[in-house]
Amino acid sequence: MLLEATGLRSAYGRIEALHGIDIAVGEGELVALVGANGAGKTTFLRSVSGVQGVTGGSIRFDGEDITRMSPQKRVENGISQVPEGRQVFGPLTVEDNLRLGAFRRHGDDIEADLERMYSTFPILKKKRNQAAGTLSGGQQQMLAMGRALMAHPRLLLLDEPSMGLAPLLVGEIFNIVQMLKEQGTTILLVEQNAYAALAIADRGYVMETGEIVLTDTGENLLADEKVKAAYLGL
């Protein structure tokens, strides 16, 4: 497994948000983590990327214990997060946002990667000199994904990529996620849109109030009666 979280616990003050989470992601997999708002999904992603402290358990990445590793070192090791709400640098141009994604990289292949991002997200090339804060929500989501990909991640953490987007754009974003998976990117996807996430996932985990309550293939979870009733409105 590329990522293994074992017995992971995290808290905000005295309030524990994760109660001993076990989640694993294999190289090349797309794994979806679904659940209601407030279940602890974002807290888990933030724990993996290092911006949220853990109070128990361990996180291993490619066999190495990274539980206490700094966030910037995790980026160097190959973990990149696309945060909830996109969080682009609004006053900076689209291109400057993308270049910041490669901030901790060294070498002369950054220009080639920029062109690859513009090929993946053509609208960003058209708006490369425009302030990121003036983009639409969907365009900002593409920019946030491109910025994370500029770090050459071995594991891409996607937090609620469809949040606040029109249905047509949601479909476009998930098509891009599917394309990245087909290109070999390992992805851990947190998403409230359980149907869309599980439909493209190799495996899925269902989280409720800081605990994993179900895990199976994406296909089997979509067919599970409990999942249908609780998350798919069926």
Phi, psi and omega per residue, in radians:
M1 nan 2.438 3.101
L2 -1.310 -0.756 3.119
L3 -2.142 2.309 3.069
E4 -2.389 2.009 3.015
A5 -1.843 2.210 -3.059
T6 -2.218 2.123 3.093
G7 1.011 0.572 -2.993
L8 -1.253 2.272 3.100
R9 -2.215 2.499 3.088
S10 -2.607 2.614 -3.061
A11 -2.475 2.689 2.965
Y12 -1.922 1.748 -3.021
G13 1.138 -2.175 3.135
R14 -1.561 -0.082 -3.078
I15 -1.665 1.979 -3.137
E16 -1.403 2.229 -3.109
A17 -1.733 -0.530 3.100
L18 -2.103 2.231 -3.015
H19 -1.966 1.016 3.089
G20 1.470 1.100 -3.045
I21 -1.518 2.332 3.004
D22 -2.025 1.995 3.115
I23 -2.462 2.399 3.107
A24 -2.289 2.544 3.113
V25 -2.302 2.126 3.126
G26 -1.485 2.716 3.117
E27 -1.012 2.258 3.124
G28 1.483 -0.059 -3.131
E29 -1.465 2.693 2.869
L30 -1.961 1.947 -3.113
V31 -1.957 2.244 -3.132
A32 -1.782 2.404 3.035
L33 -2.038 1.934 -3.044
V34 -2.082 2.821 -3.135
G35 2.797 2.971 -3.113
A36 -1.199 2.854 3.066
N37 -1.036 2.310 3.141
G38 1.539 0.097 -3.109
A39 -1.299 -0.335 -3.124
G40 1.968 0.150 -3.066
K41 -1.116 -0.850 -3.135
T42 -1.157 -0.662 3.092
T43 -1.027 -0.701 3.116
F44 -1.115 -0.820 3.133
L45 -1.061 -0.740 3.138
R46 -1.132 -0.546 3.070
S47 -1.200 -0.669 3.129
V48 -1.184 -0.700 -3.121
S49 -1.410 -0.214 3.024
G50 1.689 -0.006 -3.132
V51 -1.524 -0.134 3.049
Q52 -2.121 2.210 -3.124
G53 -1.223 2.690 3.073
V54 -1.970 2.604 -3.121
T55 -1.905 -0.098 3.117
G56 -3.006 2.836 -3.134
G57 1.442 -2.971 -3.071
S58 -2.524 2.745 3.038
I59 -2.214 2.188 3.091
R60 -2.059 2.386 3.114
F61 -2.201 2.042 -3.081
D62 0.925 0.702 3.074
G63 1.509 -0.159 -3.099
E64 -1.735 2.373 3.090
D65 -1.287 2.033 -3.118
I66 -2.007 0.263 -3.021
T67 -0.937 -0.662 -3.107
R68 -1.896 0.193 -3.106
M69 -1.285 2.539 -3.134
S70 -1.178 2.674 3.120
P71 -1.003 -0.728 -3.098
Q72 -1.165 -0.581 3.089
K73 -1.203 -0.613 3.098
R74 -1.136 -0.655 3.075
V75 -1.092 -0.776 3.108
E76 -1.054 -0.606 -3.128
N77 -1.347 -0.240 3.048
G78 2.079 0.330 3.099
I79 -1.921 2.120 3.112
S80 -2.195 2.422 -3.131
Q81 -2.038 2.356 2.945
V82 -1.709 1.855 -2.960
P83 -1.283 2.743 3.012
E84 -1.041 2.368 -3.135
G85 1.426 0.103 3.012
R86 1.285 -0.947 3.052
Q87 0.916 0.868 3.015
V88 -1.320 2.838 3.097
F89 -1.515 1.650 -2.949
G90 -0.933 -0.802 -3.092
P91 -1.275 -0.341 -3.100
L92 -1.458 2.743 3.126
T93 -1.243 2.877 3.068
V94 -0.978 -0.820 -3.101
E95 -1.132 -0.686 3.116
D96 -1.125 -0.647 3.069
N97 -1.064 -0.769 3.137
L98 -1.123 -0.746 -3.135
R99 -1.115 -0.587 3.109
L100 -1.114 -0.483 3.085
G101 -1.101 -0.458 -3.130
A102 -1.742 0.289 -3.007
F103 -0.984 -0.661 -3.074
R104 -1.635 0.141 3.101
R105 -1.653 2.741 3.071
H106 -2.271 2.560 3.141
G107 2.260 3.059 -3.038
D108 -1.904 0.284 -3.136
D109 -1.673 0.172 -3.122
I110 -1.157 -0.667 3.133
E111 -1.084 -0.713 3.113
A112 -1.120 -0.669 3.122
D113 -1.202 -0.606 3.057
L114 -1.031 -0.789 -3.141
E115 -1.135 -0.606 3.102
R116 -1.131 -0.696 3.098
M117 -1.140 -0.687 3.130
Y118 -1.199 -0.505 3.063
S119 -1.268 -0.669 3.135
T120 -1.256 -0.668 -3.101
F121 -2.173 1.371 -3.028
P122 -0.992 -0.565 -3.127
I123 -1.096 -0.513 3.136
L124 -1.206 -0.558 3.107
K125 -1.158 -0.686 3.121
K126 -1.111 -0.531 -3.038
K127 -1.949 0.404 -3.001
R128 -1.026 -0.525 -3.118
N129 -1.753 0.163 -3.116
Q130 -1.618 2.581 3.087
A131 -1.106 2.322 -3.070
A132 -1.050 -0.545 -3.113
G133 -1.189 -0.240 3.138
T134 -1.608 -0.059 3.138
L135 -1.308 2.763 3.020
S136 -1.234 2.948 -3.141
G137 -1.029 -0.759 3.126
G138 -1.140 -0.690 3.114
Q139 -1.175 -0.668 3.081
Q140 -1.127 -0.623 3.099
Q141 -1.131 -0.748 3.089
M142 -1.079 -0.695 3.133
L143 -1.143 -0.738 3.125
A144 -1.098 -0.666 3.104
M145 -1.194 -0.769 3.109
G146 -1.074 -0.725 3.118
R147 -1.042 -0.765 3.120
A148 -1.150 -0.677 -3.125
L149 -1.199 -0.445 3.116
M150 -1.129 -0.288 3.109
A151 -1.458 0.012 -3.094
H152 0.996 0.976 -3.071
P153 -1.251 2.521 2.925
R154 -1.520 -0.397 3.084
L155 -2.374 2.135 3.117
L156 -1.817 2.133 3.105
L157 -1.729 2.035 -3.107
L158 -1.933 2.046 -3.092
D159 -1.893 1.863 3.066
E160 0.896 0.997 -3.092
P161 -1.130 -0.356 -3.097
S162 -1.643 -0.018 -3.030
M163 -1.039 2.223 3.047
G164 1.300 0.181 -3.100
L165 -1.758 2.617 3.053
A166 -1.143 2.627 -3.077
P167 -0.892 -0.695 -3.134
L168 -1.103 -0.693 3.124
L169 -1.257 -0.578 3.083
V170 -1.016 -0.796 3.110
G171 -1.060 -0.682 3.140
E172 -1.151 -0.754 3.139
I173 -1.102 -0.750 -3.138
F174 -1.223 -0.508 3.025
N175 -1.116 -0.676 3.113
I176 -1.175 -0.733 3.100
V177 -1.043 -0.775 3.108
Q178 -1.066 -0.716 3.133
M179 -1.111 -0.742 3.125
L180 -1.081 -0.706 3.092
K181 -1.073 -0.774 -3.123
E182 -1.141 -0.438 3.095
Q183 -1.435 -0.052 3.060
G184 1.788 0.077 3.127
T185 -1.276 2.298 3.054
T186 -1.452 2.240 -2.984
I187 -2.292 2.316 2.925
L188 -1.945 1.978 -2.992
L189 -1.908 2.096 3.003
V190 -1.751 2.242 -3.010
E191 -2.770 2.320 3.047
Q192 -1.329 -0.477 3.091
N193 -1.345 1.428 -2.994
A194 -1.076 -0.681 -3.104
Y195 -1.084 -0.856 -3.115
A196 -1.107 -0.685 -3.104
A197 -1.214 -0.830 -3.086
L198 -1.224 -0.466 -3.122
A199 -1.135 -0.462 -3.120
I200 -1.941 -0.009 -3.054
A201 -1.500 2.500 2.964
D202 -1.228 -0.805 3.118
R203 -2.416 2.805 3.137
G204 -2.471 2.702 3.023
Y205 -2.172 2.425 3.063
V206 -1.889 2.168 -3.092
M207 -1.945 2.385 3.033
E208 -2.359 2.213 3.093
T209 0.718 0.912 3.013
G210 1.389 0.219 3.136
E211 -2.332 2.619 3.032
I212 -1.498 2.130 -3.087
V213 -1.894 -0.328 3.114
L214 -2.615 2.532 2.978
T215 -2.593 2.420 -3.123
D216 -3.001 -3.050 3.018
T217 -1.162 2.736 3.093
G218 -1.000 -0.739 -3.118
E219 -1.079 -0.780 -3.123
N220 -1.198 -0.633 3.114
L221 -1.167 -0.633 3.089
L222 -1.092 -0.529 -3.115
A223 -1.587 -0.126 -3.089
D224 -1.258 2.270 -3.072
E225 -1.114 -0.634 3.126
K226 -1.140 -0.731 3.136
V227 -1.174 -0.738 3.106
K228 -0.996 -0.802 -3.067
A229 -1.233 -0.708 -3.009
A230 -1.485 -0.601 -2.954
Y231 -2.174 -0.320 -3.065
L232 -1.871 -0.068 3.122
G233 1.167 0.503 -3.106
L234 -1.969 nan nan
